[in-house]
């Protein structure tokens, strides 16, 4: 991919957008080499190249008629738990059938090249862990876990029923993910905010930066004088106020970035 790219200074935000194909700017590699702590936030875009639709992509097939934001809510589950379980079983099967892509693998390798890395993901697909990343902060939970809707605790249960039941109280079991209108688990929230405020480089990868509080993290890092980088083929509102806006696919940029750092 390595054509020469537009120059890009890291001295202040409002830099020209880098477009694919591009070589990683020396100033960014230099910032990563000097970083004591790198914080990474990923969104659905990093899993797109594995074949997992992003949250705001049109849904396919049976689910085309639904807006995910209407399904991923406690109200939707109370209204029709069977429908919500059908949707999540479809998503679980889809994720189980795909593989981590070069972007996931590159982030797992990046963690071995810097003194400290915090990886925060908004994704619930577990692909970072399957690519070898450890201690992943799952901001919105994990699609393969199950939680009792009544006791609000993770349960190990038989999920063959149309709507699985809690083995402790018999109440409905739901997927262990954070739905719209629900709070982020406090540990994940606190650890993520602390990492954004402490890091020297913040990489925002494959997220539309539309959903808060995850979308606050890049600004917290920028306000704490970190070098902030976005990797997204479609620049977001964030792109205008950060140091590097790399308008390219994560699967193309991240291996290049890690190879350049490892040189
Ligand atoms: N590489 C990098 N970015 C990509 C790629 C790619 N190959 N393909 C798509 N993108 C970008 C899109 O341009 C988009 O900006 O990924 C972003 C995905 O945005 P969303 O679909 O909004 O997903 P996300 O930002 O993760 O949503 C955040 O909102 O819907 C809730 O809980 C859900 O975790 C999700 C949260």
Boltz pocket constraint, residues with backbone or C-beta under 6 A from the ligand:
constraints:
  - pocket:
      binder: B
      contacts: [[A, 42], [A, 43], [A, 44], [A, 45], [A, 46], [A, 48], [A, 49], [A, 54], [A, 55], [A, 56], [A, 57], [A, 122], [A, 123], [A, 140], [A, 178], [A, 205], [A, 206], [A, 207], [A, 208], [A, 209], [A, 210], [A, 211], [A, 231], [A, 232], [A, 233], [A, 234], [A, 236], [A, 248], [A, 249], [A, 250], [A, 251]]
      max_distance: 6.0
